[in-house]
């Protein structure tokens, strides 16, 4: 396949994901809320300089959790002919969303990441940050599959839905995502989004 065709396929796939990364009816409220918050943050242009600052440190994630988020986001949007999520510093966007989320939603995300770490330790003998790309792919593929999942996988399925949507929102706030991946002129980020409308998250 020619490079231009590969680029177009990736752009089309990511654009479709960005338009509807999470099926609202099938996800827990905390996932919906974090995804909504990610889209709100995606429009906070003033925050982008802070996310790219050389002295940046995570506000919510521990250093090891931050490494895990880097690994997971890069698996979701890997480097191809254009840079992936790691180069776009999407992990910093995820941490920012978590810092502005409710305590309950933030806690659910961290619990999901801890669950995934435990599963990775059981299956691969390593936590997420230490696992290889192949090991993470094996770990995440069942969680990303459509259809019914075993009840014991529910925390991992919900977590993957959340981080996938947050990754896509974050990627398209960056110079890399807009100009290099989509070829946009910088005026488009994501469609307008008013945030979560559930009363308990207002």
C-alpha positions as CSV (number, residue, x, y, z in Angstrom):
1,X,0.0,0.0,0.0
2,X,1.4,3.4,-0.9
3,X,2.3,5.8,1.9
4,X,-0.4,8.3,0.9
5,X,-3.0,5.5,1.2
6,X,-1.7,4.5,4.6
7,X,-1.8,8.1,5.8
8,X,-5.4,8.5,4.5
9,X,-6.5,5.2,6.1
10,X,-5.1,6.3,9.5
11,X,-6.6,9.7,9.3
12,X,-10.0,8.4,8.4
13,X,-9.9,5.8,11.2
14,X,-8.8,8.4,13.8
15,X,-11.3,10.9,12.6
16,X,-14.1,8.4,13.0
17,X,-12.8,7.5,16.5
18,X,-12.6,11.2,17.5
19,X,-16.2,11.7,16.4
20,X,-17.5,9.0,18.7
21,X,-14.8,7.3,20.7
22,X,-17.2,6.0,23.3
23,X,-20.7,4.5,22.9
24,X,-22.5,6.4,25.6
25,X,-25.2,3.9,26.3
26,X,-22.7,1.1,26.9
27,X,-20.4,2.8,29.3
28,X,-20.3,3.7,33.1
29,X,-21.1,7.2,34.0
30,X,-17.6,7.9,35.2
31,X,-16.2,7.0,31.8
32,X,-18.8,9.3,30.1
33,X,-17.9,12.1,32.5
34,X,-14.1,11.8,31.9
35,X,-14.6,11.7,28.2
36,X,-16.7,14.8,28.4
37,X,-14.1,16.5,30.5
38,X,-11.4,15.6,28.0
39,X,-13.4,17.3,25.3
40,X,-13.8,20.4,27.4
41,X,-10.1,20.5,28.1
42,X,-9.4,20.0,24.4
43,X,-10.8,23.5,23.8
44,X,-8.8,25.1,26.6
45,X,-6.1,26.4,24.2
46,X,-4.4,28.4,26.9
47,X,-3.5,25.2,28.7
48,X,-1.4,23.9,25.8
49,X,1.7,25.9,26.6
50,X,1.8,24.5,30.1
51,X,1.5,20.9,28.9
52,X,4.6,21.3,26.7
53,X,6.7,23.0,29.4
54,X,10.1,21.4,29.9
55,X,9.7,21.3,33.7
56,X,6.3,19.6,33.5
57,X,5.5,17.0,36.3
58,X,2.2,15.1,36.7
59,X,-0.3,16.6,39.1
60,X,-2.3,13.3,39.6
61,X,-0.3,10.4,38.2
62,X,2.7,8.9,40.0
63,X,5.8,8.6,37.9
64,X,5.1,4.9,37.3
65,X,1.5,5.5,36.4
66,X,2.6,8.3,34.0
67,X,4.9,5.8,32.3
68,X,2.0,3.4,32.0
69,X,-0.2,6.0,30.4
70,X,2.5,6.9,28.0
71,X,2.7,3.2,27.0
72,X,-1.0,2.8,26.6
73,X,-1.6,6.0,24.7
74,X,1.2,5.2,22.3
75,X,-0.4,1.8,21.7
76,X,-3.7,3.5,20.9
77,X,-2.1,6.0,18.5
78,X,1.4,4.7,17.6
79,X,4.0,6.4,15.6
80,X,3.8,5.7,11.9
81,X,4.8,8.1,9.2
82,X,3.7,10.8,11.6
83,X,4.4,11.0,15.4
84,X,2.2,9.1,17.8
85,X,0.7,9.9,21.2
86,X,4.0,9.7,23.0
87,X,5.6,12.4,20.9
88,X,2.4,14.5,21.2
89,X,2.6,14.4,25.0
90,X,-0.9,13.0,25.3
91,X,0.0,11.6,28.8
92,X,0.2,15.2,30.0
93,X,-3.3,15.9,28.6
94,X,-4.6,12.8,30.4
95,X,-3.1,14.0,33.7
96,X,-4.6,17.4,33.2
97,X,-8.1,16.0,32.6
98,X,-7.7,13.9,35.7
99,X,-6.7,16.9,37.7
100,X,-9.8,18.8,36.7
101,X,-12.1,15.8,37.1
102,X,-14.2,15.0,40.1
103,X,-12.5,13.0,42.9
104,X,-14.8,10.1,42.2
105,X,-14.1,10.0,38.5
106,X,-10.4,10.4,39.1
107,X,-10.5,7.5,41.6
108,X,-12.2,5.2,39.1
109,X,-9.6,5.9,36.5
110,X,-6.8,5.1,38.9
111,X,-8.6,2.0,40.0
112,X,-8.9,0.9,36.4
113,X,-5.2,1.5,35.8
114,X,-4.4,-0.5,39.0
115,X,-6.6,-3.3,37.8
116,X,-4.7,-3.3,34.4
117,X,-1.4,-3.4,36.3
118,X,-2.5,-6.4,38.3
119,X,-3.7,-8.2,35.2
120,X,-0.4,-7.4,33.4
121,X,1.5,-8.8,36.4
122,X,-0.5,-11.9,36.4
123,X,-0.3,-12.5,32.6
124,X,3.2,-11.1,31.8
125,X,5.0,-10.9,35.1
126,X,5.4,-7.1,34.6
127,X,3.3,-4.0,35.3
128,X,1.9,-2.0,32.3
129,X,4.9,0.4,32.3
130,X,7.3,-2.5,32.0
131,X,5.4,-4.6,29.5
132,X,6.4,-4.9,25.9
133,X,4.2,-3.6,23.1
134,X,3.3,-7.2,22.1
135,X,2.4,-8.0,25.8
136,X,0.2,-4.9,26.0
137,X,-1.5,-5.8,22.8
138,X,-2.3,-9.3,24.1
139,X,-3.5,-7.8,27.3
140,X,-5.7,-5.1,25.8
141,X,-7.2,-6.9,22.7
142,X,-9.9,-8.8,24.7
143,X,-10.8,-5.6,26.5
144,X,-11.2,-3.6,23.3
145,X,-13.3,-6.3,21.5
146,X,-16.9,-5.5,20.9
147,X,-19.7,-7.6,22.4
148,X,-20.1,-9.2,25.8
149,X,-17.2,-9.5,28.2
150,X,-16.7,-11.6,31.3
151,X,-17.9,-9.8,34.4
152,X,-14.4,-9.9,35.9
153,X,-13.1,-7.9,33.0
154,X,-15.6,-5.0,33.5
155,X,-13.0,-2.7,35.2
156,X,-10.5,-3.1,32.4
157,X,-13.1,-2.7,29.7
158,X,-14.3,0.6,31.2
159,X,-10.8,1.9,31.8
160,X,-9.8,1.1,28.2
161,X,-12.9,3.0,26.9
162,X,-11.9,6.0,29.0
163,X,-8.2,6.1,28.1
164,X,-9.0,5.5,24.4
165,X,-11.3,8.5,24.2
166,X,-9.0,10.7,26.3
167,X,-6.1,9.8,24.0
168,X,-8.0,10.7,20.9
169,X,-9.2,14.0,22.3
170,X,-5.7,14.9,23.6
171,X,-4.0,14.0,20.3
172,X,-6.1,16.3,18.3
173,X,-5.4,19.3,20.5
174,X,-1.7,19.2,19.5
175,X,0.3,20.5,16.6
176,X,1.2,17.0,15.7
177,X,-2.4,15.8,15.7
178,X,-3.8,18.7,13.8
179,X,-1.1,19.7,11.3
180,X,1.0,16.6,10.8
181,X,-1.8,13.9,11.0
182,X,-4.9,15.7,9.7
183,X,-3.2,18.4,7.7
184,X,-5.5,21.0,9.3
185,X,-4.6,24.7,9.4
186,X,-4.9,24.8,13.1
187,X,-8.4,26.3,13.3
188,X,-10.2,23.0,13.9
189,X,-9.6,21.0,17.0
190,X,-12.7,19.0,17.8
191,X,-16.4,19.5,17.3
192,X,-18.0,21.8,20.0
193,X,-18.9,19.8,23.1
194,X,-20.8,21.2,26.1
195,X,-19.6,18.6,28.6
196,X,-21.4,15.9,30.5
197,X,-25.1,16.7,31.0
198,X,-25.8,14.3,33.8
199,X,-27.0,16.3,36.9
200,X,-24.6,14.5,39.2
201,X,-21.6,15.7,37.2
202,X,-22.7,19.4,37.1
